[in-house]
Amino acid sequence: MFLGHVVKQCALYSIGKVDSNETNTAFSAGLAELLAKYFGVAGDRYYVNFIDMERHQCGFKAATFAPLS
């Protein structure tokens, strides 16, 4: 994967919205630590997308969390 036209370790991670900006910041910091320690990915070589998902966009046990009609 390329990031900034450079071939080095990098990462892209998407997660459903966790909570507040403070929680997302803490999650991002923890992820940065793990990526660096186990995969050699520097803090400026990854992106995290926090996505505010609706219930029908999250699947579980062959269904979604949307209310059944």
C-alpha positions as CSV (number, residue, x, y, z in Angstrom):
1,M,0.0,0.0,0.0
2,F,1.3,3.5,-0.8
3,L,0.9,6.6,1.4
4,G,2.4,9.8,0.0
5,H,4.0,8.0,-2.9
6,V,6.3,6.1,-0.5
7,V,6.4,2.3,-0.2
8,K,6.7,1.7,3.5
9,Q,4.5,0.1,6.1
10,C,1.2,2.0,6.4
11,A,-2.4,1.3,7.5
12,L,-5.9,2.4,7.0
13,Y,-8.5,1.5,9.7
14,S,-12.2,2.2,9.7
15,I,-14.4,1.8,12.7
16,G,-17.9,2.7,13.6
17,K,-18.2,5.8,15.7
18,V,-16.9,4.9,19.2
19,D,-18.1,7.9,21.2
20,S,-16.8,11.4,21.8
21,N,-13.7,13.1,20.4
22,E,-11.9,12.3,23.6
23,T,-12.7,8.6,23.3
24,N,-11.8,8.5,19.6
25,T,-8.5,10.3,20.4
26,A,-7.6,7.8,23.0
27,F,-8.5,4.9,20.7
28,S,-6.3,6.5,17.9
29,A,-3.4,6.8,20.4
30,G,-3.7,3.2,21.5
31,L,-3.9,2.0,17.9
32,A,-0.8,4.0,17.0
33,E,1.1,2.3,19.8
34,L,0.0,-1.2,18.6
35,L,0.7,-0.5,14.9
36,A,4.2,0.8,15.8
37,K,5.1,-2.0,18.2
38,Y,3.8,-5.0,16.2
39,F,3.9,-3.9,12.6
40,G,6.5,-1.1,12.4
41,V,3.9,1.5,11.2
42,A,4.9,5.0,12.2
43,G,2.3,7.4,13.7
44,D,2.4,9.5,10.5
45,R,1.8,6.4,8.3
46,Y,-1.8,5.5,9.2
47,Y,-5.3,6.9,9.1
48,V,-8.3,6.0,11.2
49,N,-11.8,6.7,9.9
50,F,-14.4,7.0,12.7
51,I,-17.7,6.4,10.9
52,D,-21.1,7.4,12.4
53,M,-23.0,4.3,11.3
54,E,-26.8,3.9,11.4
55,R,-28.3,0.7,12.8
56,H,-29.1,-0.7,9.4
57,Q,-25.4,-0.4,8.4
58,C,-24.1,-2.7,11.1
59,G,-24.5,-6.5,10.6
60,F,-24.6,-9.2,13.3
61,K,-25.8,-12.8,13.4
62,A,-27.1,-12.7,9.7
63,A,-29.1,-9.5,10.3
64,T,-28.6,-5.9,11.2
65,F,-29.4,-3.8,14.2
66,A,-32.3,-2.1,12.4
67,P,-35.7,-2.7,13.9
68,L,-37.6,-5.5,12.2
69,S,-40.7,-4.5,10.3
